[in-house]
Structure formats: structure tokens, C-alpha cells
């Protein structure tokens, strides 16, 4: 069973930066063969897609985070990252990683709180 462990969440001021990490417990060959994504969820709302990175490193972003967030991956470490810059109050949520067509069991997420 694949485990997804998100970390790096916390309190950030508006305009600040935060880097989220996601450790994926799967074989390296499988990890490097799937696109990965970051998602977020606010209580009472559906989980929404934030960013994705393909197996060749191509990236896509939701309009709400484009130009502020950067997704990256390290296939050797089986890690996915989300660099969040110029964070806004509306970015507050629990952030999750998964494949870009979510197929694995969701992890516990990383909570991001935006407050001055």
C-alpha cells in the first residue's frame, strides 16, 4: 500500500513563503512513471487541484496559484515539493499530494494557516 506523507505546513504571514514536502513510499520505478500533483481542501469544501508535474517535469498550475507556487519532484528521493511564495489568506487549507489522477490513498495532509 502506497503511503503519502506530507510535511512542512504551518503558520505563514500573508506575503510569506512556505515549502511543503511529500514523501512517497513506492518503488522508484513506479514513482518516476507517474505524474504527481498537489491538492488542497478547506473544511466544508471539495478538495481542489493546485498543481501537477509530469514524468518529464512539465508543470501545470491552477490559475489561483500560477506565478506564486512551484511544484517540483526528486525521483531519486521519491519526493514532491510545493514552494509557496507570496502566500495569500485564501491559500489557507490542508494540502495533499497524490498522483495527477488521484489513485492512491490520501495522506494526512499538511495544514497551512495564513495569518498576520
Secondary structure, DSSP 4 states (H G I P E B T S, - for coil): --EEEEE--EEE-TT--EEEEEEEES-HHHHTTS-EEEEEE-TTS--EEEEEE-TTS-EEE-TTTTTTEEEEEETTTTEEEEEE-S--GGG-EEEEEEESS--SPP---EEEEE--
